[in-house]
Amino acid sequence: MAESARVLRTGGSFYATYGPMWFCAAGDHFSGRGGLEHVFAHVEYDESTYKEYFDSYLLPEEEFQSGG
């Protein structure tokens, strides 16, 4: 914040936005594909199970912030 204040012009505006927190439902921007039972997949599944889940719902072409 200090650096933002330093470089901001006098009278300028600062805008910040944040996506979901990691430990919230769909915090990885991906979990939840395939239903509500998967919204915490990124924190509940072990690495290999999450990779299987991820690969099974990955689209051939993903949007910029889709998590894929």
RAKA-V694633 format. One record per residue. N is the residue number from 0. RES is the residue in one letter. OMEGA is omega in degrees with one decimal (* if undefined). Layout:
# RAKA-V694633
n = [N	N]
res = [RES	RES]
omega = [OMEGA	OMEGA]
This chain:
# RAKA-V694633
n = [0	1	2	3	4	5	6	7	8	9	10	11	12	13	14	15	16	17	18	19	20	21	22	23	24	25	26	27	28	29	30	31	32	33	34	35	36	37	38	39	40	41	42	43	44	45	46	47	48	49	50	51	52	53	54	55	56	57	58	59	60	61	62	63	64	65	66	67]
res = [M	A	E	S	A	R	V	L	R	T	G	G	S	F	Y	A	T	Y	G	P	M	W	F	C	A	A	G	D	H	F	S	G	R	G	G	L	E	H	V	F	A	H	V	E	Y	D	E	S	T	Y	K	E	Y	F	D	S	Y	L	L	P	E	E	E	F	Q	S	G	G]
omega = [-179.8	179.5	177.4	178.4	-178.9	-174.8	-179.6	176.9	175.5	-178.5	-179.9	179.8	176.3	-179.6	177.3	176.2	-177.1	176.2	-179.7	175.8	-174.0	-175.1	174.2	176.0	179.6	-179.4	177.3	-178.2	-176.6	-177.8	-175.6	173.3	-177.9	174.8	-177.0	-179.9	-178.8	-173.1	177.3	-177.9	-176.7	177.6	-177.4	-174.5	171.7	-172.1	-177.1	178.1	178.1	178.7	176.9	178.4	-179.0	-178.2	-177.2	-179.5	179.6	179.4	177.9	177.9	-176.2	172.8	-174.3	-175.6	-176.6	-176.2	-180.0	*]
